[in-house]
Amino acid sequence: MKITKKSENLIIISLYLITLFLGVPTFFNIEFIDKIRYSLIVILPGLISLFIIYDNIKNLKILLKNKIPLTLYILLVIWLFLTFLFGIKTGIDSLKGLIHFGVLLTLLLILFNSNIEENTLKRIKKHIFITFGICMTLGILQYIMKYNLNIANNDKYPGILGRINSTFYIATTLDKYIVIMFPIITYELLKQKDNRYYKLLLILSTLGITFTFSRSGQLIYLTLSFIFFIVTIFKKQFKNTLLITLLIISMILIPGAKYSVQSALNYAYDTVHLPKPLRVNFLKILGSDFEEIEPGECVDNDCVGDIEGSNFFRNYYMKVGKAFIKEYPIFGVGIGNATYLYENQNAKEYLKNDKIISDEYPYMYPHNCYIQLTEETGYIGITLIITFTLSLAIQKLIKTRNKNKLYYYVIPLVLLSLFVGCITEGLYYTKQVIYLFAISYAIYCNPNKEYE
C-alpha cells in the first residue's frame, strides 16, 4: 500500500492538529471547544486510514499477504463488538470506546502495511520534529512564565513551581510523548553529521520532561538516556556522550526534579519488591535536607514507602479492577465501560473504604492498562490485543531487518512501553499520545521498499 500526496498532506495536517491544537484549549484555558477537540482525536486518524484505503483500493491484496496480523485484527474487532453488545451497559461510553479502539487498530494495521517513498518520508519526518520542537518550546515558556501550571501530586516537593502540559491535556500525557520521541531524536543524533538541530531537540526534551515532574516519565527518560549514553561510547561519539551526561546531571539538579525522580524510583522499588539495601536514594546522595515521609504514611492523598504505603491508592483501584475481571471473565464489563464504572462509583469493593472517596478524587482508573483492558474485554480480549500488537511489531522487524537500523534501536522503547502499561492506564487510552505513537513509529521505521 502506498502513501499518495493526498494522504501525505493529511498525515502532516493531523500531526499539527493532534500535537499542537488538541491541547491548546487547556494551554489557553479555552474550554468551549473541548467537544471538537475530543472528536478530532478520533476523526483525524480515521480519515488517514480511509484515505490510504481509498487510494489503494486496487492494492488491498497486500494486507492479505500479512495474514496473521489481518486475522488477529478481524477477530479483535469482532470481539470488541461482542463486548459492546454484552457488556454491563450499552451506552455512549461503550460506543465511544468501540469507535476509538476500532480506529486505533485500523490505523496501526494500515500504517504498518504501507510503503512510503523517500521524499514523502523525509517530509513527514521534518514535520514530526517541527511539531515536537514547537510543543517543547511552548511547554518551557509555560514554566518560565508560570502560566496555567498544574501542581497535582507534586505540590509537596520544594522548588516546583508547577507542572507543564504544553499543548497536551496534562503533564502525564506530555511526558509519554517526550519518551516516544527520544529514540527517534537520538537515532538522528547518531547518524547525522550536522546534528545541531537534533541536539537542540534533545536539550528541549530534557527540560520538557523535567518540567512535567512526572515520576514515571522521568524514570523512563533517564533509563533511555543511559542506553543512549552506552551507545555513544561504543560508537566513539564522545561529544554526544558529554552532552547526554550534562543533560542528565542538569535534570537531577533542577529544583524539585530530584524528588520526582526519587519518588518514581521508590514506586519501581516497591513494585518489584527490591530489598531496601539495594535501593539508590538520590536525596541522600545529593545531601537533601528534605524530610522523607515514613513508609506507609500519607500526605495529601500521596504516600511513600513500601508496597502497602506508596502504592496504596493505586493498588486499591487495581483490586477493584481485578474484582470486576473475576466477575466478568468472558466479555468483561464492555469496551469503554471502565469509565462508567468508576465515575458512578459502582464497585462494591470500591465503596467499602470511605478514605478513598472524596470530593477531590471521586474516582480513579486502575493505573494499569492491562487490568483495565482485561476488565473491559475479558481474558480473550486482552489476549487478542497483545498478540495483535506483537504480530505487527514482529512483522515490522522481519521486513526491516538489514534495511533500517532504527528498529533495533527503538526495541528498548517498546519493552519499556510494555512495562509502563503495568503502572499506567495511558498506554492504550491516552488517545493523543497513542495516535502520535502510531503515526510517528510506523512511518519512521518504514523500510522504503514495497512489501513483496
Residue, then its C-alpha position, 0 to 999 in steps of 0.5 A: m500500500k502506498i502513501t499518495k500526496k493526498s494522504e501525505n498532506l493529511i498525515i502532516i495536517s493531523l500531526y499539527l492538529i493532534t500535537l499542537f491544537l488538541g491541547v491548546p484549549t487547556f494551554f489557553n484555558i479555552e474550554f468551549i471547544d473541548k467537544i471538537r477537540y475530543s472528536l478530532i482525536v478520533i476523526l483525524p486518524g480515521l480519515i488517514s486510514l480511509f484515505i490510504i484505503y481509498d487510494n489503494i483500493k486496487n492494492l488491498k491484496i497486500l494486507l492479505k499477504n500479512k495474514i496473521p496480523l489481518t486475522l488477529y485484527i478481524l477477530l479483535v474487532i469482532w470481539l470488541f463488538l461482542t463486548f459492546l453488545f454484552g457488556i454491563k451497559t450499552g451506552i455512549d461510553s461503550l460506543k465511544g470506546l468501540i469507535h476509538f479502539g476500532v480506529l486505533l487498530t485500523l490505523l496501526l494495521i494500515l500504517f504498518n502495511s504501507n510503503i512510503e517513498e523517500n521524499t514523502l518520508k523525509r517530509i513527514k519526518k521534518h514535520i514530526f520534529i517541527t511539531f515536537g520542537i514547537c510543543m517543547t518550546l511552548g511547554i518551557l515558556q509555560y514554566i518560565m512564565k508560570y502560566n496555567l501550571n498544574i501542581a497535582n501530586n507534586d505540590k509537596y516537593p520544594g522548588i516546583l513551581g508547577r507542572i507543564n502540559s504544553t499543548f497536551y491535556i496534562a503533564t502525564t500525557l506530555d511526558k509519554y510523548i517526550v519518551i516516544m520521541f527520544p529514540i527517534i531524536t537520538y537515532e538522528l543524533l547518531k547518524q547525522k553529521d550536522n546534528r545541531y538541530y537534533k541536539l537542540l531537540l534533545i536539550l528541549s526534551t530534557l527540560g520538557i520532561t523535567f518540567t512535567f515532574s512526572r515520576s514515571g516519565q522521568l524514570i523512563y527518560l533517564t533509563l533511555s538516556f543511559i542506553f543512549f549514553i552506552v551507545t555513544i561510547f561504543k560508537k566513539q561519539f564522545k561529544n554526544t556522550l558529554l552532552i547526554t551526561l550534562l543533560i542528565i546531571s542538569m535534570i537531577l539538579i533542577p529544583g524539585a526534579k530530584y524528588s520526582v525522580q526519587s519518588a518514581l524510583n521508590y514506586a519501581y522499588d516497591t513494585v518489584h519488591l527490591p530489598k531496601p539495601l539495594r535501593v539508590n536514594f538520590l536525596k541522600i546522595l545529593g545531601s537533601d535536607f528534605e524530610e522523607i515521609e515514613p513508609g506507609e504514611c500519607v500526605d495529601n492523598d500521596c504516600v511513600g514507602d513500601i508496597e502497602g504505603s506508596n502504592f496504596f491508592r493505586n493498588y486499591y483501584m487495581k483490586v477493584g479492577k481485578a474484582f470486576i475481571k473475576e466477575y466478568p471473565i468472558f466479555g468483561v464489563g464492555i469496551g469503554n465501560a471502565t469509565y462508567l464504572y468508576e465515575n458512578q462509583n459502582a464497585k462494591e469493593y470500591l465503596k467499602n473504604d470511605k478514605i478513598i472517596s472524596d470530593e477531590y478524587p471521586y474516582m480513579y482508573p486502575h493505573n494499569c492498562y492491562i487490568q483495565l483492558t482485561e476488565e473491559t474485554g475479558y481474558i480473550g480480549i486482552t489476549l487478542i490485543i497483545t498478540f495483535t500488537l506483537s504480530l505487527a511489531i514482529q512483522k515490522l522487524i522481519k521486513t526491516r531487518n538489514k534495511n533500517k537500523l532504527y528498529y533495533y534501536v527503538i526495541p528498548l522503547v517498546l519493552l519499556s512501553l510494555f512495562v509502563g502499561c503495568i503502572t499506567e492506564g495511558l498506554y492504550y487510552t491516552k488517545q493523543v499520545i497513542y495516535l502520535f505513537a502510531i503515526s510517528y513509529a510506523i512511518y519512521c521505521n518504514p523500510n522504503k521498499e514495497y512489501e513483496 
